[in-house]
Amino acid sequence: MGFLKSLFGGKKQPTPEELEQQKEKNFDILKFDGMKASRMGQLSYAIKCYSEALALKEDYNTRLYLAQTYMALQENPLALAQLQKLIEMDKENIESYVMVVQVAENMKDWQAMNEACEKALLIDETRADIYYYCGEAYHGLEDDISAIAMLTKSITLDKNQKNAYMLRCQILKEMAQFAEAEKDADKLIELDPENEIYILNKAEILSVSNTEAALVYCQKAIEQNGFLDEAYLLANHIYVSQQQYDKALSLLNDAIEINPNFAKAYMERGNVKMLLGKNDEAAEDLKKGLELEPKEGEAINGNFTNIEQEMNAQYRANNPFG
């Protein structure tokens, strides 16, 4: 019989069991290749592998890997579609809702972010990180009272929730509640004394009521990070407001020496030189600032001043980007 099959080209058809085994083998190969590609940073190929694997067989972990890869590529709608399927497969897995929260955060879809937070909290109401996300969503929805309540809950559950302290501090600053904001600023520095962002945050709050102390914190921030542009700009604005133009000029010289591509520093230095009557030097700084960043010519800190308008008018003819 075997001889006859060989003679006439007969070939044994695979059984259903063998077909299923081959399908499982192909699935495993595709899933493994996707994981390997992800580790190597070949994310587009990983997506292809995971997608083809899922076409062979539904698998929770493979779909999770696919969702995470889409998230890594900022393919937010595609990530959300995969996460919704994961939630359908396991409605009690809180991490799927947390990932939905993160994708909605990337999309700045505050309503979707808030809804996902609420669903996550129905599963576990002790997660400090989810209350933080709730606070962020409410802030995005311009409901800052609810935002503060959620952030406070986050901090109550975890006294080391630096993100919650920082966001609550920012909201309190926006509400002009500077005394309360300063408490959060102090807590952040207590948690991380060498963090230049937290130090600068304290300086910004102090700049409203205690400029001398604010300058001290600006200097501390610069000592931690000499490339922290915002610290130079804040200190400069304080000096200018006090008409301490020589100190402002010295500060900006230092900033430009450290970072020769600091466009705003050139613009601010041009402003100071104009105040000192050094119009030609001011125009040169304006030219350099415009070369580095044309949009800086529109305004400093988002507002035209009379001096800036005068400088822009004076130099507009020479603006190579105009």
Contacts in CASP RR format, 6 or more apart in sequence:
PFRMAT RR
TARGET T0000
AUTHOR 0000-0000-0000
METHOD contacts of the structure
MODEL  1
MGFLKSLFGGKKQPTPEELEQQKEKNFDILKFDGMKASRMGQLSYAIKCY
SEALALKEDYNTRLYLAQTYMALQENPLALAQLQKLIEMDKENIESYVMV
VQVAENMKDWQAMNEACEKALLIDETRADIYYYCGEAYHGLEDDISAIAM
LTKSITLDKNQKNAYMLRCQILKEMAQFAEAEKDADKLIELDPENEIYIL
NKAEILSVSNTEAALVYCQKAIEQNGFLDEAYLLANHIYVSQQQYDKALS
LLNDAIEINPNFAKAYMERGNVKMLLGKNDEAAEDLKKGLELEPKEGEAI
NGNFTNIEQEMNAQYRANNPFG
5 11 0 8 1.000
14 22 0 8 1.000
23 56 0 8 1.000
23 57 0 8 1.000
24 57 0 8 1.000
26 56 0 8 1.000
27 53 0 8 1.000
27 56 0 8 1.000
27 57 0 8 1.000
27 59 0 8 1.000
30 49 0 8 1.000
30 50 0 8 1.000
30 52 0 8 1.000
30 53 0 8 1.000
30 56 0 8 1.000
31 49 0 8 1.000
31 50 0 8 1.000
31 53 0 8 1.000
31 59 0 8 1.000
31 62 0 8 1.000
31 65 0 8 1.000
33 45 0 8 1.000
33 49 0 8 1.000
34 45 0 8 1.000
34 46 0 8 1.000
34 49 0 8 1.000
34 50 0 8 1.000
34 53 0 8 1.000
34 65 0 8 1.000
35 46 0 8 1.000
35 65 0 8 1.000
37 43 0 8 1.000
37 45 0 8 1.000
37 46 0 8 1.000
37 49 0 8 1.000
38 46 0 8 1.000
38 65 0 8 1.000
38 69 0 8 1.000
43 69 0 8 1.000
43 72 0 8 1.000
43 73 0 8 1.000
44 73 0 8 1.000
46 65 0 8 1.000
46 69 0 8 1.000
47 66 0 8 1.000
47 69 0 8 1.000
47 70 0 8 1.000
47 73 0 8 1.000
50 62 0 8 1.000
50 63 0 8 1.000
50 65 0 8 1.000
50 66 0 8 1.000
50 69 0 8 1.000
51 66 0 8 1.000
53 59 0 8 1.000
53 62 0 8 1.000
54 62 0 8 1.000
54 63 0 8 1.000
54 66 0 8 1.000
58 89 0 8 1.000
60 86 0 8 1.000
60 89 0 8 1.000
60 90 0 8 1.000
63 82 0 8 1.000
63 85 0 8 1.000
63 86 0 8 1.000
63 89 0 8 1.000
64 86 0 8 1.000
66 82 0 8 1.000
67 79 0 8 1.000
67 82 0 8 1.000
67 83 0 8 1.000
67 86 0 8 1.000
67 99 0 8 1.000
68 79 0 8 1.000
68 99 0 8 1.000
70 76 0 8 1.000
70 78 0 8 1.000
70 79 0 8 1.000
70 82 0 8 1.000
71 79 0 8 1.000
71 99 0 8 1.000
71 102 0 8 1.000
71 103 0 8 1.000
71 106 0 8 1.000
74 106 0 8 1.000
76 103 0 8 1.000
76 106 0 8 1.000
76 107 0 8 1.000
79 99 0 8 1.000
79 103 0 8 1.000
80 100 0 8 1.000
80 103 0 8 1.000
80 104 0 8 1.000
83 96 0 8 1.000
83 99 0 8 1.000
83 100 0 8 1.000
83 103 0 8 1.000
84 100 0 8 1.000
86 93 0 8 1.000
86 96 0 8 1.000
87 93 0 8 1.000
87 96 0 8 1.000
87 97 0 8 1.000
87 100 0 8 1.000
90 96 0 8 1.000
92 123 0 8 1.000
94 120 0 8 1.000
94 123 0 8 1.000
94 124 0 8 1.000
94 127 0 8 1.000
97 116 0 8 1.000
97 117 0 8 1.000
97 119 0 8 1.000
97 120 0 8 1.000
97 123 0 8 1.000
98 116 0 8 1.000
98 120 0 8 1.000
98 129 0 8 1.000
98 130 0 8 1.000
98 133 0 8 1.000
100 112 0 8 1.000
100 116 0 8 1.000
101 113 0 8 1.000
101 116 0 8 1.000
101 117 0 8 1.000
101 120 0 8 1.000
101 130 0 8 1.000
101 133 0 8 1.000
104 110 0 8 1.000
104 112 0 8 1.000
104 113 0 8 1.000
104 116 0 8 1.000
104 137 0 8 1.000
105 113 0 8 1.000
105 133 0 8 1.000
105 136 0 8 1.000
105 137 0 8 1.000
108 140 0 8 1.000
110 137 0 8 1.000
110 138 0 8 1.000
110 140 0 8 1.000
110 141 0 8 1.000
111 137 0 8 1.000
111 141 0 8 1.000
113 133 0 8 1.000
113 136 0 8 1.000
113 137 0 8 1.000
114 134 0 8 1.000
114 137 0 8 1.000
114 138 0 8 1.000
114 141 0 8 1.000
117 130 0 8 1.000
117 133 0 8 1.000
117 134 0 8 1.000
117 137 0 8 1.000
118 134 0 8 1.000
120 127 0 8 1.000
120 130 0 8 1.000
121 127 0 8 1.000
121 130 0 8 1.000
121 131 0 8 1.000
121 134 0 8 1.000
124 130 0 8 1.000
126 157 0 8 1.000
127 157 0 8 1.000
128 153 0 8 1.000
128 154 0 8 1.000
128 155 0 8 1.000
128 157 0 8 1.000
128 158 0 8 1.000
128 161 0 8 1.000
128 164 0 8 1.000
129 154 0 8 1.000
129 161 0 8 1.000
131 150 0 8 1.000
131 151 0 8 1.000
131 153 0 8 1.000
131 154 0 8 1.000
131 157 0 8 1.000
131 164 0 8 1.000
132 150 0 8 1.000
132 151 0 8 1.000
132 154 0 8 1.000
132 161 0 8 1.000
132 163 0 8 1.000
132 164 0 8 1.000
132 167 0 8 1.000
134 150 0 8 1.000
134 154 0 8 1.000
135 146 0 8 1.000
135 147 0 8 1.000
135 148 0 8 1.000
135 150 0 8 1.000
135 151 0 8 1.000
135 154 0 8 1.000
135 167 0 8 1.000
136 147 0 8 1.000
136 167 0 8 1.000
138 144 0 8 1.000
138 146 0 8 1.000
138 147 0 8 1.000
138 150 0 8 1.000
139 147 0 8 1.000
139 167 0 8 1.000
139 171 0 8 1.000
140 147 0 8 1.000
144 171 0 8 1.000
144 174 0 8 1.000
144 175 0 8 1.000
147 167 0 8 1.000
147 168 0 8 1.000
147 171 0 8 1.000
148 168 0 8 1.000
148 171 0 8 1.000
148 172 0 8 1.000
151 164 0 8 1.000
151 167 0 8 1.000
151 168 0 8 1.000
151 171 0 8 1.000
152 168 0 8 1.000
154 161 0 8 1.000
154 164 0 8 1.000
155 161 0 8 1.000
155 164 0 8 1.000
155 165 0 8 1.000
155 168 0 8 1.000
158 164 0 8 1.000
160 191 0 8 1.000
162 188 0 8 1.000
162 191 0 8 1.000
162 192 0 8 1.000
165 184 0 8 1.000
165 187 0 8 1.000
165 188 0 8 1.000
165 191 0 8 1.000
166 184 0 8 1.000
166 188 0 8 1.000
166 198 0 8 1.000
166 201 0 8 1.000
168 184 0 8 1.000
169 181 0 8 1.000
169 184 0 8 1.000
169 185 0 8 1.000
169 188 0 8 1.000
169 201 0 8 1.000
169 205 0 8 1.000
170 181 0 8 1.000
172 178 0 8 1.000
172 180 0 8 1.000
172 181 0 8 1.000
172 184 0 8 1.000
173 181 0 8 1.000
173 204 0 8 1.000
173 205 0 8 1.000
178 205 0 8 1.000
178 208 0 8 1.000
178 209 0 8 1.000
181 205 0 8 1.000
182 202 0 8 1.000
182 205 0 8 1.000
182 206 0 8 1.000
185 198 0 8 1.000
185 201 0 8 1.000
185 202 0 8 1.000
185 205 0 8 1.000
186 202 0 8 1.000
188 195 0 8 1.000
188 198 0 8 1.000
188 201 0 8 1.000
189 195 0 8 1.000
189 198 0 8 1.000
189 199 0 8 1.000
189 202 0 8 1.000
191 198 0 8 1.000
192 198 0 8 1.000
194 224 0 8 1.000
195 224 0 8 1.000
196 221 0 8 1.000
196 222 0 8 1.000
196 224 0 8 1.000
196 225 0 8 1.000
196 228 0 8 1.000
196 231 0 8 1.000
199 217 0 8 1.000
199 220 0 8 1.000
199 221 0 8 1.000
199 224 0 8 1.000
200 217 0 8 1.000
200 218 0 8 1.000
200 221 0 8 1.000
200 228 0 8 1.000
200 230 0 8 1.000
200 231 0 8 1.000
200 234 0 8 1.000
202 217 0 8 1.000
203 214 0 8 1.000
203 215 0 8 1.000
203 217 0 8 1.000
203 218 0 8 1.000
203 220 0 8 1.000
203 221 0 8 1.000
203 231 0 8 1.000
203 234 0 8 1.000
203 235 0 8 1.000
204 214 0 8 1.000
204 234 0 8 1.000
206 213 0 8 1.000
206 214 0 8 1.000
206 217 0 8 1.000
207 214 0 8 1.000
207 234 0 8 1.000
207 237 0 8 1.000
207 238 0 8 1.000
211 238 0 8 1.000
211 241 0 8 1.000
211 242 0 8 1.000
214 234 0 8 1.000
214 235 0 8 1.000
214 238 0 8 1.000
215 235 0 8 1.000
215 238 0 8 1.000
215 239 0 8 1.000
218 231 0 8 1.000
218 232 0 8 1.000
218 234 0 8 1.000
218 235 0 8 1.000
218 238 0 8 1.000
219 235 0 8 1.000
221 228 0 8 1.000
221 231 0 8 1.000
222 228 0 8 1.000
222 231 0 8 1.000
222 232 0 8 1.000
222 235 0 8 1.000
225 231 0 8 1.000
226 258 0 8 1.000
227 258 0 8 1.000
227 259 0 8 1.000
229 255 0 8 1.000
229 259 0 8 1.000
229 262 0 8 1.000
229 264 0 8 1.000
229 265 0 8 1.000
232 251 0 8 1.000
232 252 0 8 1.000
232 254 0 8 1.000
232 255 0 8 1.000
232 262 0 8 1.000
232 265 0 8 1.000
233 264 0 8 1.000
233 265 0 8 1.000
233 268 0 8 1.000
233 301 0 8 1.000
235 251 0 8 1.000
236 248 0 8 1.000
236 251 0 8 1.000
236 252 0 8 1.000
236 268 0 8 1.000
236 272 0 8 1.000
237 301 0 8 1.000
239 245 0 8 1.000
239 247 0 8 1.000
239 248 0 8 1.000
239 251 0 8 1.000
240 248 0 8 1.000
240 271 0 8 1.000
240 272 0 8 1.000
240 275 0 8 1.000
245 272 0 8 1.000
245 275 0 8 1.000
245 276 0 8 1.000
248 268 0 8 1.000
248 272 0 8 1.000
249 269 0 8 1.000
249 272 0 8 1.000
249 273 0 8 1.000
249 276 0 8 1.000
252 265 0 8 1.000
252 268 0 8 1.000
252 269 0 8 1.000
252 272 0 8 1.000
253 269 0 8 1.000
255 262 0 8 1.000
255 265 0 8 1.000
256 262 0 8 1.000
256 265 0 8 1.000
256 266 0 8 1.000
256 269 0 8 1.000
259 265 0 8 1.000
261 292 0 8 1.000
262 292 0 8 1.000
263 288 0 8 1.000
263 289 0 8 1.000
263 292 0 8 1.000
263 293 0 8 1.000
263 296 0 8 1.000
264 289 0 8 1.000
264 293 0 8 1.000
264 296 0 8 1.000
264 300 0 8 1.000
266 285 0 8 1.000
266 286 0 8 1.000
266 288 0 8 1.000
266 289 0 8 1.000
266 292 0 8 1.000
267 285 0 8 1.000
267 286 0 8 1.000
267 289 0 8 1.000
267 296 0 8 1.000
267 297 0 8 1.000
267 300 0 8 1.000
267 308 0 8 1.000
268 300 0 8 1.000
269 285 0 8 1.000
270 281 0 8 1.000
270 282 0 8 1.000
270 285 0 8 1.000
270 286 0 8 1.000
270 311 0 8 1.000
271 282 0 8 1.000
271 300 0 8 1.000
271 305 0 8 1.000
271 307 0 8 1.000
271 308 0 8 1.000
271 311 0 8 1.000
273 279 0 8 1.000
273 281 0 8 1.000
273 282 0 8 1.000
273 285 0 8 1.000
274 282 0 8 1.000
274 307 0 8 1.000
274 310 0 8 1.000
274 311 0 8 1.000
275 307 0 8 1.000
279 314 0 8 1.000
282 311 0 8 1.000
283 311 0 8 1.000
283 314 0 8 1.000
283 315 0 8 1.000
283 318 0 8 1.000
286 297 0 8 1.000
286 311 0 8 1.000
286 312 0 8 1.000
286 314 0 8 1.000
286 315 0 8 1.000
287 315 0 8 1.000
287 318 0 8 1.000
287 319 0 8 1.000
289 296 0 8 1.000
289 297 0 8 1.000
290 296 0 8 1.000
290 297 0 8 1.000
290 315 0 8 1.000
290 319 0 8 1.000
290 320 0 8 1.000
290 321 0 8 1.000
291 320 0 8 1.000
291 321 0 8 1.000
294 319 0 8 1.000
294 321 0 8 1.000
294 322 0 8 1.000
297 308 0 8 1.000
297 312 0 8 1.000
298 304 0 8 1.000
299 308 0 8 1.000
300 308 0 8 1.000
316 322 0 8 1.000
END
